[in-house]
Amino acid sequence: MKLAKFPKEFLWGGATAANQYEGGWNEGGKGVSVADVMTAGSHTEPRKMTWKNPKTGETGYIVKKMLQEADPLPPGAEPAVTDGWYYPSHQATDFYHRYKEDIALMAEMGFRAFRLSINWSRIFPNGDDAEPNEEGLCFYEEVFRECRKYGIEPLVTLSHYETPLQLGIKYNGFADRRVIDFFVKYAETVMTRYKGLVKYYLTFNEINLMGHDGYQAGALLREDEQKRAQGAHNQFVASAKTVKRAHEISDEIMVGQMLAYRPPYAYCCDPWDQIKRMDEMHDMLWFGDVQTGGHYPAYKLREYERKGIVLEDCPEDYELIAQYPADFLGFSCYGSFAVSTHTDLKPGLRGVDNPYLEKNAWDWTTDPCALRIALNELYDRYHKPLWIVENGIGWADELMEDGKVHDDYRIEYLKKNLRSVRDAIEIDGIDVMGYTMWGCIDLVSAGTGEMKKRYGFVYVDMDDEGKGTLKRYRKDSFYWYQHLIETQGEEL
Ligand code: BGP
């Protein structure tokens, strides 16, 4: 018997996020989101968050390192858009005005799924508004209708680093319990409005970011470990309530968790390196244990006890979390990382350098086995359908004079990664719903705010300062992916 490689219903496609792709930041009644006050940076220069003191009119900035707790704002200062800075989310790569052209390009490649986020601040500009913004609702309705026209399933992230900034200023974001209900109201509003148009939702993009960076993950303007723990807890409760409401609204809707996962490797067979690896897994996966598994794991509760972290006393939260876990698990995977207890090793971007792997200009690794390992680890642990909702490679692509982009490195990367997915399905029998390559049409980098770190099958003419015609060009990988989808990955 010939076993299926990629199942017939496999959801091939691409992924984006509003704050990096959509633009139109102050159009159509949209409010300001946490991303809109972030300037551009680079591989070596961190992004900045600009602020204003509304009483004195004074302005300034704080350095905002990715994956790190934000520096405190000066007393009286609030994050704000101020003069003289370039903010990449404001125009991004202009999906807001070009969605028809872009979705047509996706359809030409044969996409069956398109992951995008709804910009929460386009629907509830301040987060706590009594009524949603109709113009924002109409915009996404048109986008989803356009997808449906081509038989493309939208996969919608409800929160991808786009919490309305006012929720940060007024409530300290998800550190405050009241924000749970604002989120659930938003989720209910869109799930009801788009019933029949959207089946797949993800709640919080890379929810485990809350472990390190509360601002980006959930608008925490004042953060420490205690507040981030409460912020994560409140997001788990918000997710459980969203799952509950989704199933009441329609049997068709599935709500997934979205986790950042790269398998950690022990650098060598020293048993203490294995313990270190286990600790790294716990650090990433406790978020999955709660949101997809339904329970706080013992190791996390012990850690909270040791550190004196105490969550607000609401026993009903734990029932909700257990009763309404995520329906599926979506995850991002950009290679792996190695860890060691040995201090004489060369450091890597995270952990220590892995000499077996190639790296791009931003030191992100290409690992031909990472996805198969990740899929196995996650499936063994959660027994839920999985969806690779982000994977891909950032590269400073070059647009040739004839309008072509020869990105053979991207094709090679994707071949290696998709063979790994194929093996996980064919050899290991894992239930994989789909694969949406990150940044399918060039967009702004989340980590650095740069444009030159490109991921797409489609090149967008725009530079690091937002200048360019925004014209779209098909890269070589565009035709490669089109063929791959057409042949259902049989030739990989
Ligand atoms: C993930 C984020 C995305 C995306 C991607 C690539 O962590 O969910 O938003 O940007 O990483 O990262 P970068 O843009 O920094 O290259």
Boltz pocket constraint, residues with backbone or C-beta under 6 A from the ligand:
constraints:
  - pocket:
      binder: B
      contacts: [[A, 17], [A, 20], [A, 205], [A, 206], [A, 260], [A, 332], [A, 390], [A, 394], [A, 438], [A, 444], [A, 445], [A, 446], [A, 447], [A, 448], [A, 453]]
      max_distance: 6.0
